[in-house]
Amino acid sequence: MLRRTFLRAGLAAPALVSAPAWAADGALRIRELYKKGGGMSEIAMQNNGARMTFEGFMAPPLKAESQFFVLTKRPMAVCPFCETAADWPDDILAIYAKRVVNVLPFNVKIEARGVLELGKFRDPDSGFLSLVRLTDASYSKA
C-alpha cells in the first residue's frame, strides 16, 4: 500500500493521536485528579476502579504499624494532621497499602500503585475522611 493511499484511507489517524500525558509517563501527579475550581477531573472519573500509579512523597504516618499513609505533592517533614502550624496540603491522596507501611524518609519521591476509588470514605481506625484514594496499593522509590 502506498503511503498516500494509507493516509487517505484514514488508517494512519489512530497512529497520529498521541497518548494522554499520564500514559506516557506511567505515573500521574495528584493534581491531575482534580479539575480547576473543584471536582474530579475526567481522568479520575474515567479511571475510577482502575489500577493507577501516582508519584509524590510519603507524609509522616498518623500511627505506627499502619497500612495507611498520605501521598503529598511536596515533601512534608511533619505530619500534616498532627501539627496545627503545618500547612495543610491542598492536594493529597490517601493510600491504603496491601501490607503494614514501611515508612520512607519524607523527602524521597515515591510511586504508589493501586486501585483508584472516588467518593467519601471515613477510615475507621484514624477517622481520616478521603474523597479519593488508592486501595490494595504498593509503593516504591521513584
N, CA, C and O atoms as CSV, one atom per row, in Angstrom:
chain,resi,resn,atom,element,x,y,z
A,1,MET,N,N,0.854,-1.172,0.000
A,1,MET,CA,C,0.000,0.000,0.000
A,1,MET,C,C,0.899,1.233,0.000
A,1,MET,O,O,1.865,1.307,0.760
A,2,LEU,N,N,0.578,2.186,-0.846
A,2,LEU,CA,C,1.325,3.435,-0.901
A,2,LEU,C,C,0.988,4.300,0.309
A,2,LEU,O,O,-0.112,4.230,0.856
A,3,ARG,N,N,1.944,5.106,0.708
A,3,ARG,CA,C,1.739,5.980,1.860
A,3,ARG,C,C,0.533,6.895,1.650
A,3,ARG,O,O,-0.248,7.128,2.572
A,4,ARG,N,N,0.391,7.409,0.430
A,4,ARG,CA,C,-0.729,8.282,0.104
A,4,ARG,C,C,-2.063,7.572,0.298
A,4,ARG,O,O,-3.006,8.137,0.850
A,5,THR,N,N,-2.126,6.353,-0.154
A,5,THR,CA,C,-3.355,5.576,-0.022
A,5,THR,C,C,-3.639,5.296,1.449
A,5,THR,O,O,-4.782,5.372,1.902
A,6,PHE,N,N,-2.600,4.976,2.172
A,6,PHE,CA,C,-2.713,4.708,3.604
A,6,PHE,C,C,-3.271,5.920,4.334
A,6,PHE,O,O,-4.183,5.790,5.151
A,7,LEU,N,N,-2.727,7.101,4.043
A,7,LEU,CA,C,-3.185,8.325,4.692
A,7,LEU,C,C,-4.608,8.672,4.296
A,7,LEU,O,O,-5.408,9.076,5.140
A,8,ARG,N,N,-4.931,8.518,3.013
A,8,ARG,CA,C,-6.275,8.821,2.543
A,8,ARG,C,C,-7.312,7.897,3.158
A,8,ARG,O,O,-8.440,8.310,3.428
A,9,ALA,N,N,-6.940,6.685,3.370
A,9,ALA,CA,C,-7.878,5.711,3.916
A,9,ALA,C,C,-8.156,5.964,5.394
A,9,ALA,O,O,-9.066,5.365,5.967
A,10,GLY,N,N,-7.377,6.844,6.008
A,10,GLY,CA,C,-7.587,7.160,7.412
A,10,GLY,C,C,-7.003,6.120,8.355
A,10,GLY,O,O,-7.229,6.159,9.564
A,11,LEU,N,N,-6.258,5.203,7.790
A,11,LEU,CA,C,-5.688,4.157,8.639
A,11,LEU,C,C,-4.572,4.683,9.521
A,11,LEU,O,O,-4.232,4.065,10.530
A,12,ALA,N,N,-4.001,5.813,9.151
A,12,ALA,CA,C,-2.915,6.366,9.955
A,12,ALA,C,C,-3.433,7.226,11.098
A,12,ALA,O,O,-2.676,7.555,12.011
A,13,ALA,N,N,-4.699,7.591,11.066
A,13,ALA,CA,C,-5.234,8.502,12.083
A,13,ALA,C,C,-4.999,8.015,13.507
A,13,ALA,O,O,-4.558,8.809,14.338
A,14,PRO,N,N,-5.270,6.750,13.836
A,14,PRO,CA,C,-5.001,6.330,15.215
A,14,PRO,C,C,-3.531,6.474,15.600
A,14,PRO,O,O,-3.224,6.743,16.762
A,15,ALA,N,N,-2.641,6.305,14.670
A,15,ALA,CA,C,-1.214,6.428,14.958
A,15,ALA,C,C,-0.819,7.876,15.209
A,15,ALA,O,O,0.170,8.144,15.891
A,16,LEU,N,N,-1.593,8.815,14.658
A,16,LEU,CA,C,-1.259,10.224,14.810
A,16,LEU,C,C,-1.778,10.809,16.115
A,16,LEU,O,O,-1.311,11.864,16.546
A,17,VAL,N,N,-2.726,10.147,16.743
A,17,VAL,CA,C,-3.280,10.625,18.006
A,17,VAL,C,C,-2.320,10.230,19.113
A,17,VAL,O,O,-1.989,9.055,19.271
A,18,SER,N,N,-1.875,11.213,19.876
A,18,SER,CA,C,-0.919,10.899,20.936
A,18,SER,C,C,-1.647,10.372,22.166
A,18,SER,O,O,-2.810,10.694,22.406
A,19,ALA,N,N,-0.946,9.566,22.927
A,19,ALA,CA,C,-1.488,9.025,24.172
A,19,ALA,C,C,-1.574,10.142,25.201
A,19,ALA,O,O,-0.825,11.115,25.114
A,20,PRO,N,N,-2.467,10.021,26.169
A,20,PRO,CA,C,-2.541,11.029,27.230
A,20,PRO,C,C,-1.211,11.137,27.952
A,20,PRO,O,O,-0.441,10.178,27.994
A,21,ALA,N,N,-0.939,12.310,28.523
A,21,ALA,CA,C,0.333,12.538,29.204
A,21,ALA,C,C,0.575,11.521,30.300
A,21,ALA,O,O,1.707,11.071,30.481
A,22,TRP,N,N,-0.473,11.143,31.046
A,22,TRP,CA,C,-0.284,10.196,32.139
A,22,TRP,C,C,0.105,8.823,31.638
A,22,TRP,O,O,0.800,8.090,32.342
A,23,ALA,N,N,-0.322,8.453,30.442
A,23,ALA,CA,C,0.013,7.132,29.921
A,23,ALA,C,C,1.479,7.062,29.529
A,23,ALA,O,O,2.119,6.025,29.704
A,24,ALA,N,N,2.016,8.157,28.999
A,24,ALA,CA,C,3.404,8.167,28.559
A,24,ALA,C,C,4.361,8.104,29.738
A,24,ALA,O,O,5.372,7.404,29.677
A,25,ASP,N,N,4.060,8.815,30.796
A,25,ASP,CA,C,4.938,8.856,31.963
A,25,ASP,C,C,4.799,7.625,32.835
A,25,ASP,O,O,5.738,7.261,33.542
A,26,GLY,N,N,3.659,6.985,32.798
A,26,GLY,CA,C,3.423,5.843,33.643
A,26,GLY,C,C,2.861,6.213,34.997
A,26,GLY,O,O,2.271,5.358,35.658
A,27,ALA,N,N,3.018,7.450,35.440
A,27,ALA,CA,C,2.514,7.861,36.753
A,27,ALA,C,C,1.836,9.217,36.640
A,27,ALA,O,O,2.302,10.108,35.930
A,28,LEU,N,N,0.735,9.353,37.350
A,28,LEU,CA,C,0.025,10.631,37.417
A,28,LEU,C,C,0.540,11.455,38.582
A,28,LEU,O,O,1.081,10.922,39.551
A,29,ARG,N,N,0.366,12.742,38.472
A,29,ARG,CA,C,0.573,13.621,39.626
A,29,ARG,C,C,-0.793,13.775,40.288
A,29,ARG,O,O,-1.826,13.733,39.621
A,30,ILE,N,N,-0.785,13.951,41.588
A,30,ILE,CA,C,-2.033,14.022,42.340
A,30,ILE,C,C,-2.938,15.116,41.794
A,30,ILE,O,O,-4.154,14.939,41.717
A,31,ARG,N,N,-2.351,16.248,41.413
A,31,ARG,CA,C,-3.171,17.374,40.940
A,31,ARG,C,C,-3.962,17.022,39.685
A,31,ARG,O,O,-4.944,17.697,39.375
A,32,GLU,N,N,-3.564,15.992,38.962
A,32,GLU,CA,C,-4.281,15.605,37.750
A,32,GLU,C,C,-5.626,14.935,38.059
A,32,GLU,O,O,-6.419,14.678,37.154
A,33,LEU,N,N,-5.871,14.659,39.325
A,33,LEU,CA,C,-7.151,14.083,39.727
A,33,LEU,C,C,-8.261,15.126,39.796
A,33,LEU,O,O,-9.443,14.788,39.724
A,34,TYR,N,N,-7.881,16.384,39.936
A,34,TYR,CA,C,-8.854,17.441,40.198
A,34,TYR,C,C,-8.982,18.413,39.038
A,34,TYR,O,O,-8.013,18.695,38.332
A,35,LYS,N,N,-10.205,18.925,38.852
A,35,LYS,CA,C,-10.436,19.999,37.887
A,35,LYS,C,C,-10.124,21.316,38.573
A,35,LYS,O,O,-10.230,21.428,39.795
A,36,LYS,N,N,-9.742,22.302,37.795
A,36,LYS,CA,C,-9.596,23.640,38.361
A,36,LYS,C,C,-10.962,24.106,38.810
A,36,LYS,O,O,-11.951,23.937,38.097
A,37,GLY,N,N,-11.018,24.689,39.985
A,37,GLY,CA,C,-12.287,25.151,40.526
A,37,GLY,C,C,-13.035,24.089,41.319
A,37,GLY,O,O,-14.134,24.347,41.810
A,38,GLY,N,N,-12.461,22.908,41.449
A,38,GLY,CA,C,-13.081,21.856,42.257
A,38,GLY,C,C,-13.652,20.729,41.437
A,38,GLY,O,O,-13.857,20.864,40.230
A,39,GLY,N,N,-13.902,19.642,42.081
A,39,GLY,CA,C,-14.450,18.465,41.407
A,39,GLY,C,C,-13.354,17.562,40.868
A,39,GLY,O,O,-12.173,17.910,40.864
A,40,MET,N,N,-13.777,16.410,40.420
A,40,MET,CA,C,-12.832,15.425,39.902
A,40,MET,C,C,-12.635,15.616,38.402
A,40,MET,O,O,-13.562,15.992,37.684
A,41,SER,N,N,-11.417,15.353,37.944
A,41,SER,CA,C,-11.076,15.503,36.529
A,41,SER,C,C,-11.656,14.350,35.710
A,41,SER,O,O,-12.127,13.353,36.258
A,42,GLU,N,N,-11.611,14.507,34.412
A,42,GLU,CA,C,-12.054,13.448,33.501
A,42,GLU,C,C,-11.198,12.198,33.689
A,42,GLU,O,O,-11.717,11.082,33.671
A,43,ILE,N,N,-9.896,12.379,33.868
A,43,ILE,CA,C,-9.002,11.232,34.083
A,43,ILE,C,C,-9.462,10.455,35.307
A,43,ILE,O,O,-9.540,9.227,35.269
A,44,ALA,N,N,-9.768,11.156,36.391
A,44,ALA,CA,C,-10.219,10.493,37.619
A,44,ALA,C,C,-11.528,9.749,37.369
A,44,ALA,O,O,-11.656,8.579,37.730
A,45,MET,N,N,-12.485,10.414,36.763
A,45,MET,CA,C,-13.802,9.811,36.536
A,45,MET,C,C,-13.704,8.578,35.631
A,45,MET,O,O,-14.348,7.560,35.888
A,46,GLN,N,N,-12.904,8.678,34.586
A,46,GLN,CA,C,-12.773,7.573,33.636
A,46,GLN,C,C,-12.031,6.383,34.235
A,46,GLN,O,O,-12.204,5.253,33.779
A,47,ASN,N,N,-11.208,6.628,35.250
A,47,ASN,CA,C,-10.378,5.561,35.801
A,47,ASN,C,C,-10.804,5.108,37.194
A,47,ASN,O,O,-10.060,4.391,37.862
A,48,ASN,N,N,-11.979,5.513,37.636
A,48,ASN,CA,C,-12.496,5.043,38.919
A,48,ASN,C,C,-12.582,3.517,38.869
A,48,ASN,O,O,-13.242,2.957,37.993
A,49,GLY,N,N,-11.917,2.850,39.806
A,49,GLY,CA,C,-11.899,1.392,39.835
A,49,GLY,C,C,-10.740,0.770,39.079
A,49,GLY,O,O,-10.563,-0.447,39.115
A,50,ALA,N,N,-9.947,1.586,38.395
A,50,ALA,CA,C,-8.807,1.071,37.634
A,50,ALA,C,C,-7.528,1.132,38.464
A,50,ALA,O,O,-7.421,1.935,39.390
A,51,ARG,N,N,-6.573,0.293,38.133
A,51,ARG,CA,C,-5.272,0.308,38.794
A,51,ARG,C,C,-4.462,1.444,38.179
A,51,ARG,O,O,-4.260,1.491,36.965
A,52,MET,N,N,-3.998,2.364,39.035
A,52,MET,CA,C,-3.291,3.563,38.589
A,52,MET,C,C,-2.007,3.738,39.401
A,52,MET,O,O,-1.848,3.150,40.470
A,53,THR,N,N,-1.100,4.554,38.876
A,53,THR,CA,C,0.147,4.881,39.564
A,53,THR,C,C,0.230,6.382,39.756
A,53,THR,O,O,-0.059,7.152,38.839
A,54,PHE,N,N,0.630,6.800,40.960
A,54,PHE,CA,C,0.799,8.216,41.286
A,54,PHE,C,C,2.172,8.411,41.896
A,54,PHE,O,O,2.710,7.514,42.545
A,55,GLU,N,N,2.729,9.584,41.684
A,55,GLU,CA,C,4.011,9.888,42.310
A,55,GLU,C,C,3.854,11.057,43.261
A,55,GLU,O,O,2.999,11.924,43.075
A,56,GLY,N,N,4.692,11.064,44.280
A,56,GLY,CA,C,4.657,12.112,45.287
A,56,GLY,C,C,5.579,11.743,46.434
A,56,GLY,O,O,6.598,11.079,46.241
A,57,PHE,N,N,5.210,12.180,47.629
A,57,PHE,CA,C,6.030,11.973,48.817
A,57,PHE,C,C,5.155,11.430,49.942
A,57,PHE,O,O,3.982,11.783,50.062
A,58,MET,N,N,5.746,10.569,50.761
A,58,MET,CA,C,5.025,9.984,51.886
A,58,MET,C,C,5.031,10.971,53.052
A,58,MET,O,O,6.089,11.330,53.570
A,59,ALA,N,N,3.844,11.402,53.452
A,59,ALA,CA,C,3.744,12.233,54.653
A,59,ALA,C,C,3.972,11.322,55.856
A,59,ALA,O,O,3.635,10.139,55.808
A,60,PRO,N,N,4.539,11.860,56.929
A,60,PRO,CA,C,4.717,11.016,58.115
A,60,PRO,C,C,3.382,10.402,58.517
A,60,PRO,O,O,2.380,11.110,58.614
A,61,PRO,N,N,3.357,9.091,58.751
A,61,PRO,CA,C,2.095,8.405,59.050
A,61,PRO,C,C,1.466,8.862,60.361
A,61,PRO,O,O,2.135,9.376,61.256
A,62,LEU,N,N,0.151,8.654,60.438
A,62,LEU,CA,C,-0.601,9.026,61.634
A,62,LEU,C,C,-0.232,8.163,62.839
A,62,LEU,O,O,-0.205,8.643,63.972
A,63,LYS,N,N,0.052,6.883,62.581
A,63,LYS,CA,C,0.410,5.986,63.675
A,63,LYS,C,C,1.301,4.870,63.149
A,63,LYS,O,O,1.317,4.574,61.954
A,64,ALA,N,N,2.048,4.253,64.073
A,64,ALA,CA,C,2.940,3.154,63.706
A,64,ALA,C,C,2.122,1.912,63.358
A,64,ALA,O,O,0.962,1.789,63.749
A,65,GLU,N,N,2.736,1.009,62.627
A,65,GLU,CA,C,2.115,-0.268,62.265
A,65,GLU,C,C,0.780,-0.083,61.552
A,65,GLU,O,O,-0.196,-0.773,61.845
A,66,SER,N,N,0.753,0.845,60.627
A,66,SER,CA,C,-0.469,1.146,59.892
A,66,SER,C,C,-0.337,0.685,58.440
A,66,SER,O,O,0.774,0.549,57.927
A,67,GLN,N,N,-1.445,0.451,57.797
A,67,GLN,CA,C,-1.463,0.139,56.368
A,67,GLN,C,C,-1.922,1.361,55.572
A,67,GLN,O,O,-2.261,1.252,54.394
A,68,PHE,N,N,-1.928,2.510,56.219
A,68,PHE,CA,C,-2.442,3.738,55.623
A,68,PHE,C,C,-1.393,4.835,55.711
A,68,PHE,O,O,-0.740,4.997,56.742
A,69,PHE,N,N,-1.229,5.592,54.624
A,69,PHE,CA,C,-0.426,6.813,54.654
A,69,PHE,C,C,-0.997,7.775,53.632
A,69,PHE,O,O,-1.884,7.426,52.854
A,70,VAL,N,N,-0.479,8.982,53.647
A,70,VAL,CA,C,-0.943,10.010,52.723
A,70,VAL,C,C,0.185,10.373,51.780
A,70,VAL,O,O,1.312,10.626,52.206
A,71,LEU,N,N,-0.127,10.395,50.499
A,71,LEU,CA,C,0.806,10.819,49.464
A,71,LEU,C,C,0.575,12.303,49.220
A,71,LEU,O,O,-0.562,12.727,49.018
A,72,THR,N,N,1.645,13.100,49.237
A,72,THR,CA,C,1.535,14.543,49.031
A,72,THR,C,C,2.343,14.953,47.811
A,72,THR,O,O,3.228,14.219,47.370
A,73,LYS,N,N,2.042,16.112,47.273
A,73,LYS,CA,C,2.770,16.565,46.081
A,73,LYS,C,C,4.155,17.090,46.422
A,73,LYS,O,O,5.042,17.107,45.568
A,74,ARG,N,N,4.346,17.520,47.664
A,74,ARG,CA,C,5.645,18.061,48.065
A,74,ARG,C,C,6.073,17.402,49.374
A,74,ARG,O,O,5.224,16.957,50.147
A,75,PRO,N,N,7.367,17.336,49.627
A,75,PRO,CA,C,7.832,16.719,50.875
A,75,PRO,C,C,7.311,17.480,52.088
A,75,PRO,O,O,7.275,18.711,52.090
A,76,MET,N,N,6.910,16.744,53.115
A,76,MET,CA,C,6.410,17.336,54.362
A,76,MET,C,C,7.152,16.684,55.518
A,76,MET,O,O,7.019,15.481,55.744
A,77,ALA,N,N,7.930,17.469,56.248
A,77,ALA,CA,C,8.745,16.937,57.338
A,77,ALA,C,C,7.927,16.593,58.574
A,77,ALA,O,O,8.364,15.800,59.408
A,78,VAL,N,N,6.755,17.179,58.696
A,78,VAL,CA,C,5.896,16.902,59.844
A,78,VAL,C,C,4.579,16.320,59.340
A,78,VAL,O,O,4.187,16.522,58.190
A,79,CYS,N,N,3.929,15.616,60.204
A,79,CYS,CA,C,2.626,15.053,59.871
A,79,CYS,C,C,1.650,16.197,59.609
A,79,CYS,O,O,1.451,17.034,60.490
A,80,PRO,N,N,1.045,16.260,58.447
A,80,PRO,CA,C,0.131,17.367,58.160
A,80,PRO,C,C,-1.127,17.335,59.007
A,80,PRO,O,O,-1.895,18.297,59.002
A,81,PHE,N,N,-1.353,16.255,59.731
A,81,PHE,CA,C,-2.550,16.117,60.544
A,81,PHE,C,C,-2.267,16.327,62.026
A,81,PHE,O,O,-3.195,16.415,62.829
A,82,CYS,N,N,-0.970,16.408,62.397
A,82,CYS,CA,C,-0.597,16.440,63.818
A,82,CYS,C,C,-0.207,17.833,64.299
A,82,CYS,O,O,-0.385,18.142,65.477
A,83,GLU,N,N,0.311,18.664,63.436
A,83,GLU,CA,C,0.816,19.979,63.819
A,83,GLU,C,C,-0.138,21.047,63.306
A,83,GLU,O,O,-0.390,21.126,62.103
A,84,THR,N,N,-0.664,21.860,64.194
A,84,THR,CA,C,-1.602,22.893,63.758
A,84,THR,C,C,-0.903,23.976,62.946
A,84,THR,O,O,-1.538,24.635,62.123
A,85,ALA,N,N,0.408,24.169,63.168
A,85,ALA,CA,C,1.145,25.197,62.440
A,85,ALA,C,C,1.522,24.745,61.032
A,85,ALA,O,O,1.852,25.571,60.181
A,86,ALA,N,N,1.474,23.466,60.791
A,86,ALA,CA,C,1.876,22.947,59.471
A,86,ALA,C,C,0.851,23.354,58.418
A,86,ALA,O,O,-0.341,23.471,58.702
A,87,ASP,N,N,1.335,23.566,57.207
A,87,ASP,CA,C,0.430,23.855,56.088
A,87,ASP,C,C,-0.309,22.577,55.718
A,87,ASP,O,O,0.309,21.534,55.508
A,88,TRP,N,N,-1.605,22.659,55.640
A,88,TRP,CA,C,-2.389,21.523,55.202
A,88,TRP,C,C,-2.218,21.414,53.687
A,88,TRP,O,O,-2.477,22.383,52.974
A,89,PRO,N,N,-1.792,20.270,53.188
A,89,PRO,CA,C,-1.576,20.156,51.731
A,89,PRO,C,C,-2.895,20.282,50.980
A,89,PRO,O,O,-3.917,19.748,51.408
A,90,ASP,N,N,-2.863,20.983,49.872
A,90,ASP,CA,C,-4.090,21.189,49.112
A,90,ASP,C,C,-4.367,20.065,48.132
A,90,ASP,O,O,-5.455,19.997,47.561
A,91,ASP,N,N,-3.398,19.183,47.928
A,91,ASP,CA,C,-3.661,18.016,47.083
A,91,ASP,C,C,-2.948,16.807,47.670
A,91,ASP,O,O,-1.728,16.661,47.595
A,92,ILE,N,N,-3.766,15.955,48.253
A,92,ILE,CA,C,-3.257,14.758,48.890
A,92,ILE,C,C,-4.043,13.563,48.380
A,92,ILE,O,O,-5.130,13.709,47.821
A,93,LEU,N,N,-3.486,12.395,48.576
A,93,LEU,CA,C,-4.130,11.167,48.154
A,93,LEU,C,C,-3.926,10.130,49.250
A,93,LEU,O,O,-2.791,9.819,49.612
A,94,ALA,N,N,-5.005,9.603,49.768
A,94,ALA,CA,C,-4.916,8.553,50.784
A,94,ALA,C,C,-4.478,7.260,50.114
A,94,ALA,O,O,-4.982,6.896,49.052
A,95,ILE,N,N,-3.539,6.575,50.741
A,95,ILE,CA,C,-3.026,5.312,50.215
A,95,ILE,C,C,-3.302,4.221,51.243
A,95,ILE,O,O,-2.871,4.322,52.392
A,96,TYR,N,N,-4.011,3.192,50.835
A,96,TYR,CA,C,-4.270,2.030,51.681
A,96,TYR,C,C,-3.455,0.880,51.111
A,96,TYR,O,O,-3.822,0.279,50.101
A,97,ALA,N,N,-2.340,0.581,51.776
A,97,ALA,CA,C,-1.374,-0.404,51.295
A,97,ALA,C,C,-1.843,-1.831,51.565
A,97,ALA,O,O,-2.692,-2.075,52.423
A,98,LYS,N,N,-1.270,-2.759,50.813
A,98,LYS,CA,C,-1.559,-4.179,50.992
A,98,LYS,C,C,-0.998,-4.692,52.310
A,98,LYS,O,O,-1.537,-5.625,52.907
A,99,ARG,N,N,0.099,-4.068,52.761
A,99,ARG,CA,C,0.789,-4.516,53.974
A,99,ARG,C,C,1.055,-3.329,54.890
A,99,ARG,O,O,0.802,-2.182,54.523
A,100,VAL,N,N,1.564,-3.610,56.076
A,100,VAL,CA,C,1.949,-2.552,57.003
A,100,VAL,C,C,2.996,-1.681,56.315
A,100,VAL,O,O,3.921,-2.188,55.680
A,101,VAL,N,N,2.841,-0.370,56.449
A,101,VAL,CA,C,3.696,0.603,55.767
A,101,VAL,C,C,5.099,0.616,56.379
A,101,VAL,O,O,5.265,0.749,57.592
A,102,ASN,N,N,6.094,0.478,55.515
A,102,ASN,CA,C,7.490,0.660,55.888
A,102,ASN,C,C,7.787,2.133,55.596
A,102,ASN,O,O,7.927,2.516,54.435
A,103,VAL,N,N,7.882,2.945,56.622
A,103,VAL,CA,C,7.997,4.393,56.460
A,103,VAL,C,C,9.303,4.759,55.751
A,103,VAL,O,O,10.385,4.306,56.123
A,104,LEU,N,N,9.164,5.586,54.726
A,104,LEU,CA,C,10.316,6.096,53.972
A,104,LEU,C,C,10.575,7.540,54.380
A,104,LEU,O,O,9.665,8.212,54.864
A,105,PRO,N,N,11.802,8.031,54.193
A,105,PRO,CA,C,12.085,9.437,54.511
A,105,PRO,C,C,11.132,10.368,53.752
A,105,PRO,O,O,10.765,10.103,52.607
A,106,PHE,N,N,10.740,11.462,54.414
A,106,PHE,CA,C,9.733,12.374,53.856
A,106,PHE,C,C,10.152,13.031,52.549
A,106,PHE,O,O,9.302,13.505,51.795
A,107,ASN,N,N,11.468,13.067,52.266
A,107,ASN,CA,C,11.939,13.763,51.061
A,107,ASN,C,C,12.326,12.813,49.928
A,107,ASN,O,O,12.993,13.227,48.981
A,108,VAL,N,N,11.925,11.571,50.009
A,108,VAL,CA,C,12.198,10.591,48.955
A,108,VAL,C,C,10.958,10.473,48.081
A,108,VAL,O,O,9.873,10.155,48.568
A,109,LYS,N,N,11.123,10.730,46.793
A,109,LYS,CA,C,9.996,10.626,45.866
A,109,LYS,C,C,9.623,9.155,45.690
A,109,LYS,O,O,10.485,8.293,45.517
A,110,ILE,N,N,8.324,8.893,45.738
A,110,ILE,CA,C,7.850,7.518,45.589
A,110,ILE,C,C,6.761,7.431,44.535
A,110,ILE,O,O,6.172,8.434,44.130
A,111,GLU,N,N,6.515,6.213,44.107
A,111,GLU,CA,C,5.374,5.898,43.261
A,111,GLU,C,C,4.486,4.945,44.046
A,111,GLU,O,O,4.963,3.977,44.637
A,112,ALA,N,N,3.203,5.228,44.044
A,112,ALA,CA,C,2.224,4.354,44.684
A,112,ALA,C,C,1.287,3.844,43.593
A,112,ALA,O,O,0.809,4.612,42.759
A,113,ARG,N,N,1.035,2.552,43.614
A,113,ARG,CA,C,0.174,1.938,42.606
A,113,ARG,C,C,-0.931,1.165,43.312
A,113,ARG,O,O,-0.673,0.358,44.205
A,114,GLY,N,N,-2.168,1.426,42.895
A,114,GLY,CA,C,-3.299,0.733,43.485
A,114,GLY,C,C,-4.569,1.031,42.712
A,114,GLY,O,O,-4.531,1.607,41.626
A,115,VAL,N,N,-5.678,0.636,43.278
A,115,VAL,CA,C,-6.987,0.820,42.646
A,115,VAL,C,C,-7.533,2.187,43.056
A,115,VAL,O,O,-7.693,2.472,44.242
A,116,LEU,N,N,-7.815,3.023,42.065
A,116,LEU,CA,C,-8.348,4.357,42.310
A,116,LEU,C,C,-9.810,4.250,42.722
A,116,LEU,O,O,-10.619,3.633,42.029
A,117,GLU,N,N,-10.138,4.860,43.863
A,117,GLU,CA,C,-11.522,4.892,44.329
A,117,GLU,C,C,-11.931,6.327,44.592
A,117,GLU,O,O,-11.203,7.078,45.242
A,118,LEU,N,N,-13.090,6.707,44.091
A,118,LEU,CA,C,-13.641,8.049,44.282
A,118,LEU,C,C,-14.847,7.969,45.200
A,118,LEU,O,O,-15.530,6.946,45.254
A,119,GLY,N,N,-15.106,9.048,45.920
A,119,GLY,CA,C,-16.259,9.113,46.807
A,119,GLY,C,C,-15.820,9.205,48.254
A,119,GLY,O,O,-14.686,8.869,48.595
A,120,LYS,N,N,-16.726,9.663,49.100
A,120,LYS,CA,C,-16.396,9.851,50.517
A,120,LYS,C,C,-16.159,8.514,51.209
A,120,LYS,O,O,-16.900,7.551,51.013
A,121,PHE,N,N,-15.104,8.479,52.026
A,121,PHE,CA,C,-14.799,7.312,52.845
A,121,PHE,C,C,-14.113,7.789,54.115
A,121,PHE,O,O,-13.127,8.524,54.055
A,122,ARG,N,N,-14.631,7.372,55.261
A,122,ARG,CA,C,-14.002,7.705,56.542
A,122,ARG,C,C,-13.306,6.456,57.057
A,122,ARG,O,O,-13.939,5.424,57.279
A,123,ASP,N,N,-11.973,6.562,57.246
A,123,ASP,CA,C,-11.180,5.453,57.744
A,123,ASP,C,C,-11.633,5.118,59.164
A,123,ASP,O,O,-11.661,5.997,60.025
A,124,PRO,N,N,-11.988,3.857,59.417
A,124,PRO,CA,C,-12.499,3.501,60.742
A,124,PRO,C,C,-11.445,3.594,61.849
A,124,PRO,O,O,-11.791,3.837,63.005
A,125,ASP,N,N,-10.172,3.407,61.514
A,125,ASP,CA,C,-9.119,3.458,62.541
A,125,ASP,C,C,-8.673,4.876,62.858
A,125,ASP,O,O,-8.536,5.241,64.026
A,126,SER,N,N,-8.445,5.682,61.815
A,126,SER,CA,C,-7.879,7.020,62.026
A,126,SER,C,C,-8.933,8.129,62.019
A,126,SER,O,O,-8.691,9.214,62.547
A,127,GLY,N,N,-10.087,7.863,61.431
A,127,GLY,CA,C,-11.106,8.897,61.294
A,127,GLY,C,C,-10.847,9.812,60.102
A,127,GLY,O,O,-11.610,10.751,59.873
A,128,PHE,N,N,-9.782,9.556,59.337
A,128,PHE,CA,C,-9.420,10.381,58.185
A,128,PHE,C,C,-10.497,10.240,57.109
A,128,PHE,O,O,-10.867,9.128,56.732
A,129,LEU,N,N,-10.994,11.371,56.622
A,129,LEU,CA,C,-12.003,11.385,55.574
A,129,LEU,C,C,-11.320,11.637,54.240
A,129,LEU,O,O,-10.580,12.609,54.092
A,130,SER,N,N,-11.565,10.769,53.270
A,130,SER,CA,C,-10.990,10.975,51.941
A,130,SER,C,C,-12.097,11.019,50.900
A,130,SER,O,O,-13.139,10.379,51.044
A,131,LEU,N,N,-11.848,11.778,49.867
A,131,LEU,CA,C,-12.750,11.826,48.721
A,131,LEU,C,C,-12.201,10.991,47.573
A,131,LEU,O,O,-12.936,10.593,46.669
A,132,VAL,N,N,-10.896,10.733,47.623
A,132,VAL,CA,C,-10.218,9.930,46.603
A,132,VAL,C,C,-9.077,9.182,47.286
A,132,VAL,O,O,-8.431,9.710,48.192
A,133,ARG,N,N,-8.835,7.949,46.844
A,133,ARG,CA,C,-7.798,7.140,47.493
A,133,ARG,C,C,-7.365,6.007,46.567
A,133,ARG,O,O,-8.036,5.685,45.586
A,134,LEU,N,N,-6.224,5.416,46.909
A,134,LEU,CA,C,-5.764,4.190,46.269
A,134,LEU,C,C,-5.905,3.074,47.281
A,134,LEU,O,O,-5.476,3.218,48.426
A,135,THR,N,N,-6.498,1.964,46.878
A,135,THR,CA,C,-6.622,0.805,47.748
A,135,THR,C,C,-5.823,-0.342,47.155
A,135,THR,O,O,-5.432,-0.306,45.988
A,136,ASP,N,N,-5.586,-1.355,47.968
A,136,ASP,CA,C,-4.810,-2.519,47.528
A,136,ASP,C,C,-3.500,-2.051,46.902
A,136,ASP,O,O,-3.086,-2.545,45.854
A,137,ALA,N,N,-2.854,-1.085,47.566
A,137,ALA,CA,C,-1.725,-0.370,46.981
A,137,ALA,C,C,-0.378,-0.945,47.389
A,137,ALA,O,O,-0.236,-1.580,48.434
A,138,SER,N,N,0.598,-0.703,46.538
A,138,SER,CA,C,2.007,-0.948,46.830
A,138,SER,C,C,2.734,0.334,46.485
A,138,SER,O,O,2.190,1.189,45.785
A,139,TYR,N,N,3.963,0.478,46.970
A,139,TYR,CA,C,4.730,1.703,46.718
A,139,TYR,C,C,6.209,1.375,46.701
A,139,TYR,O,O,6.654,0.376,47.266
A,140,SER,N,N,6.963,2.246,46.033
A,140,SER,CA,C,8.409,2.081,45.954
A,140,SER,C,C,9.032,3.430,45.615
A,140,SER,O,O,8.348,4.367,45.204
A,141,LYS,N,N,10.337,3.503,45.795
A,141,LYS,CA,C,11.041,4.722,45.415
A,141,LYS,C,C,10.910,4.938,43.924
A,141,LYS,O,O,10.980,3.991,43.140
A,142,ALA,N,N,10.718,6.187,43.534
A,142,ALA,CA,C,10.522,6.505,42.109
A,142,ALA,C,C,11.847,6.495,41.371
A,142,ALA,O,O,11.885,6.740,40.165
